[in-house]
Amino acid sequence: MSVESTELVLFLDNDEMLWKLKSAIFRALAKKKDRKVYDKRLAPKAFLRLTTEAAKKYIRDFGSPGDKWNQTFSPVDRRHAAVHLVEQFEAWYAADYQSTKKA
């Protein structure tokens, strides 16, 4: 992972609004896993909008005038951040998720 994608994930995890959105995506993907329709190849797509919003908010909060969010965090960096979030999701699902379905 690049420095930019790592920074984006750390920022996302430390911003309350973005963290809540991330949690909602985690829950939605967990429901897909419960229904056996989860596709790991498509999972990063669920996080791409979130990483874009995080990049925009990061530049609003910490950028200088003239900084462009899409140049600071390239599409490749945002995609790497999304893949990392999928890895976080899968670790969370395996370790901490409690299904609401009855066994």
C-alpha positions in Angstrom: 0.0 0.0 0.0 1.2 3.5 -0.8 1.7 6.2 1.7 -1.4 8.1 0.3 -3.7 5.1 0.5 -2.5 4.3 4.1 -3.1 8.0 5.0 -6.6 7.8 3.5 -7.6 4.7 5.4 -6.2 6.2 8.7 -8.1 9.4 8.1 -11.3 7.5 7.2 -11.0 5.5 10.5 -10.6 8.6 12.6 -13.4 10.7 11.1 -16.7 10.0 12.8 -18.9 10.5 9.7 -16.7 8.5 7.4 -16.3 5.7 10.1 -20.1 5.4 10.3 -20.4 5.1 6.6 -17.6 2.4 6.6 -19.5 0.5 9.4 -22.7 0.7 7.3 -20.8 -0.8 4.3 -19.4 -3.5 6.6 -22.9 -4.4 7.7 -24.3 -4.5 4.1 -21.4 -6.8 3.0 -21.9 -9.0 6.0 -25.6 -9.5 5.0 -24.4 -10.5 1.5 -22.0 -13.0 3.1 -24.8 -14.4 5.2 -26.9 -14.8 2.1 -24.0 -16.4 0.2 -24.0 -13.7 -2.5 -20.8 -11.9 -1.5 -18.2 -11.7 -4.3 -14.7 -10.6 -3.1 -13.9 -9.4 -6.6 -16.8 -6.9 -6.4 -16.3 -5.9 -2.8 -13.8 -3.0 -3.4 -16.5 -1.3 -5.5 -18.6 -0.9 -2.4 -15.8 1.2 -0.8 -14.8 3.3 -3.8 -17.4 6.0 -3.2 -16.3 6.1 0.5 -12.6 6.5 -0.4 -13.5 9.3 -2.8 -15.5 11.1 -0.1 -12.6 10.6 2.3 -10.1 12.1 -0.2 -12.3 15.2 -0.7 -12.8 15.7 3.0 -9.1 15.2 3.7 -8.2 18.0 1.3 -11.0 20.3 2.7 -9.6 19.7 6.2 -5.9 19.7 5.6 -5.1 20.8 2.1 -3.7 24.1 1.0 -5.5 26.4 -1.4 -5.1 25.0 -4.9 -4.7 21.4 -3.8 -6.8 19.0 -5.8 -8.2 15.9 -4.1 -8.0 13.8 -7.2 -4.3 14.6 -7.7 -3.3 14.2 -4.0 -5.2 10.8 -3.9 -5.0 9.2 -7.3 -7.5 6.7 -8.5 -4.9 4.0 -7.9 -4.4 5.2 -4.3 -8.2 5.2 -3.7 -8.5 1.7 -5.2 -5.7 0.4 -3.0 -7.4 1.9 0.0 -10.7 0.2 -1.0 -8.9 -3.2 -1.3 -7.4 -2.6 2.2 -10.9 -1.9 3.5 -12.1 -5.2 2.0 -9.3 -7.0 3.9 -10.4 -5.2 7.1 -14.0 -6.2 6.4 -13.0 -9.9 5.9 -10.9 -9.9 9.1 -13.8 -8.3 11.0 -16.3 -10.7 9.6 -14.2 -13.7 10.5 -13.4 -12.5 14.1 -16.1 -10.2 15.4 -19.3 -10.5 13.3 -22.3 -12.1 15.0 -24.9 -13.1 12.4 -28.4 -12.1 13.2 -29.6 -15.3 11.6 -30.6 -18.2 13.8 -28.3 -21.2 13.4 
